[in-house]
Amino acid sequence: MKPLKVAMLGCGVVGTEVAARILGNAADLEARVGVPLEISAVAVRDAGKERPGIPSELLTTDTAAAIDGADIVVELMGGHEPARELILTALRSGASVVTANKALLASDYAELLAAAEDAGVRLEHEAAVAGAIPIIRPVVNSLAGDRITRVLGIVNGTTNYILDQMEKEGWDFDHALATAQELGYAEADPTADIGGHDAAAKAAILASLAFHTRVSIDDVHVEGITGVTADMVETASAQGFTIKLLAICETLEDSPAGPGVSARVYPALLPKDHALASVGGAFNAVFVEAEAAGSLMFYGQGAGGAPTASAVLGDIVSTARRKVLGGTGQARRSVGSRLPVLPISAIRTRYQITFDVFDRPGVLAQISQVFAEEGTSIELMQQTQLEPTDDDAPQRAKLVIATHSGTDAALAKTVERAVALDAVNELKSVLRIEGH
């Protein structure tokens, strides 16, 4: 067979790493694939800009020409357009596509998958979720005969680093974020990470694949970590918990809204003895729970040029091997709307609520009555006296309440009623408890 032509769209940190490894490891890759892999073009915005290790004759600003005649197109541009249209063009031309574009997949996965199936080619995207960690292939292939019930994971290294440093070093959020930016873990504009949107895109992809149901990023309930304070981290630690930004996808059989799928991202409390609680720094980890396989954990580098390039190269080699062997195109990945995506109010969870209350007789009775009337069971209640701000200020206390399991709607209503009590000075925080 002739060499397989690989066209690259975009050549940033990850693209440069991918190109360098294809060019530098040509003999090894040929041995693994069966034929040489030849970079036919690298489409960039500025072809005049020197890119060390990449021959200048490969650089072009003509994306259409780069796609034309390619066997495999690697999309590393990011963003929605023109990436979406270029991927569709490549698929329809008969080229398989490898992409790390989580935002695009989270919004248009079904359309792109259908285009690949129609054309009899591959759409691979291991690098779109959790960097170097192999999670897409296990979900799609290894567990294809099983029934996945839940996916729980830390899928954003930036936020995990920030929360980890807040706990270990006692830093406040702003200091931890600034340090993450200095070290290159966070972008100059970190909104996608700290706002939970990056994790939400990954949750949408995982939920779609795990539950064979169309889940877009708009279906994912998202809460970021910007409201997490040093006091919240300290309180959590004192109660035996750590705070992690979690992506949670699960099937719900007995929710008030009926059977369906939940996909959500929020900072949550994990018991310190939970395996995910020990995941530190910018690392990622994902738990997959299946009926027959039980609990599986995947752990490793979730971001960065080299780890992400590893996942991209894995997809390139896998796709190239299939082409050499004359295999069929896209492995069937049903993402039909078999189950509805349920709102956050339908899930069952536990709350840890921290109030600033006035320290006077009857306060606990007032709050307990509200909880009782709403049917919210209290597991733990702890009160700590606060230092007065001045001599004339009324005495106040920090009241931490952990609940038993209930629907999110019922727990939220309980908090709403409790905050309205004249005994409550301020609601300090509400965090869900996971991992029990």
Helices and strands as residue ranges (DSSP letters): E 4-9, H 13-24, H 26-33, E 37-43, G 56-58, E 59-60, H 63-67, E 72-75, H 83-92, E 96-99, H 102-119, E 123-124, G 126-128, H 136-137, I 138-142, E 148-154, H 157-169, H 173-182, H 191-194, H 197-211, G 217-219, E 221-222, H 230-238, E 241-252, E 260-271, G 275-278, E 283-290, E 294-301, H 305-325, G 344-346, E 348-358, H 363-373, E 378-385, E 396-403, E 406-407, H 408-419, E 424-433
